[in-house]
């Protein structure tokens, strides 16, 4: 198990992982891009903006200094939303020790490059940096309450995956390993788009039959694109695929599902966006997934309709009608 960990990013997931690590007795420091916001977090010992209601341990150290935050770390956690990974790590790259691995907890695909978080990190930090991903059905609020959960530590280097597994495993968070980091990160990104669609179904009160169909067919198109990109098919039926998809599509705490629900109830996209303080990753990811699907020649009808509703002004009712009216075909 690793002994000294630095967390880059003071959002909900960065905060709850800091709480978990401190409780295990691991020396943990947390950094935020906004020094004033981080200072308020430190003074209140509570992340009021992103994870209200939970006090952080007294042994959590706050450090807004770019030069010192990673000094002496055995592992660095990148808890920065995907679309901000490049900017944050371009700022910090000169201060990261070359031989210290990184584990990313971001879920998304960068719009400008179609790269996943670990790919962005490796591009910025160089080939000497080994990256892992920690992903799965892990809603921060439930982790903070120590409700039973599972996650997956993914890395092409199985030894690093095992170190991450041991470091983050607790009596309430069971961590598995997986060497298919490509599939794990693609699954974590794409499920957010399907979650927006799930929220739309909830908002329109389309029913449980529709929700079940959405999850099944959504998983089918996520898997098609993932395999076309070189990921393993069975990754998408595991914790970071099906598991994370179910949680994100049913939880009232899920940002993407809640965003979709507001649209389904009649709010505009802009109104729905403004109703949350957190980043709704599925919105930006939807653009990237559509572009990836076009490059790979993969059909993704649900994602296509979500894109049309968010970016092209298509009505929810028309999007649902168009999905139901598609040409009949075999399930497999």
Secondary structure, 3 states (H helix, E strand, C coil): CCCEEEEECCCHHHHHHHHHHHHCCCEEEEECCCHHHHHHHHHHCEECCCEEEEECCCCCEECCCCCCCCCCCCEEEECCCHHHHHHHHHHHHHHCCCCCEEEECCCCECCCCCCEHHHHHHHHHCCCCCEEEEECCCCHHHHHCCCCEEEEEECCCHHHHHHHHHHHCCCCEEEEEECCHHHHHHHHHHHHHHHHHHHHHHHHCCCHHHHHHHHHHHHHHHHHHHHHCCCCHHHHHCHHHHHHHHHHHHCCCCHHHHHHHHHHCCCCHHHHHHCCCCCCHHHHHHHHHHHHHHHHCCCCHHHHHHHHHHHCCCCHHHHHHHHHCCCCCCCC
